[in-house]
Amino acid sequence: MQQVNGPENWTVAKILSYLGLLQLDRGDLAGAEQYARQALQMRRKLGRSEHPDVAASLIEVAMAREFQHDPGSAEVLFREAFEIRRKKLYAAHPDTAAAEVRLGEALVEEGKASAAEPLLREATTTLNREPFPVQSWQLADANTQLGIFLRKLGRLRDGETLVKAGLPELSSYPEPAMRRRLLRLASLSIQHP
């Protein structure tokens, strides 16, 4: 693609993004971050900093950082992706809610409960009332993250209900590494409040 279309173009950026997700699935977190950062730099150079594809790359870099147990770095990147999607898509768009869930998850991992709760509640509300069809795993992801959060607050029964309800649907999450992570977090949440 680089030979045909030049070294920097949207298609090459998309391929770099896919390579990053593949490395994430393989457990090569440094490789995943490297490819995601290359895609991010290319997308920023080719378009505007607030292009929806830039937000996708930000989320991919943030996931690699989060998987490397760096929720602080992940939070900054998820927040930027969420802001881009909120501006460029509409507030009730499923992709905006997905970024909101990821940001809420990073905040929970950082122990910033007061900041995480409104995001997670808004994302679940958005996905429950979304006028377009939402994938079942998207709603399960949001509900599961809210459930994990509630369990950490000591609201065990409320949280467990949400987590258990989401577990079957999480198995259809499209990204294998994220699917495994979410299922592990949900299971650990139920086993160890």
C-alpha angles and dihedrals in degrees: 000000000000091000093048101039103021130264096288122043140123093264093053089048090052091050090050088051091052091047089053092052090048091053090048089053090050092050095248095134096171091050091047091052092046094054092042091051091049090051090047093051092047094048091049091050094047099044141008123305089245098053114131089239089058088056090052091053091047089054091050092051090045092051090053090050092047092049087053088058095254104125092161093063090040091053093057092050095043089049092053091048091049092050092049092050092045090054100039101035122033124275094249094048114125091233090054090050090048091055089046091054092050091049090049090050092053091048091051090051089051091051094247096136097159091056095042100051100066091046094050093045092048092049093051091046091049094049092046092054099033108140092214124063111279121203112251091236091058092058091041090052093052094044092046093051090049089048093051089049093050091049090053088053089055095255090126101164095047092046095045092052091056095043095048092046091053099046098084093048094047088068088074094055103134099225110069098207093049091044091054091046094049093047090049093049092048093049093047090049092057094043096045116027 
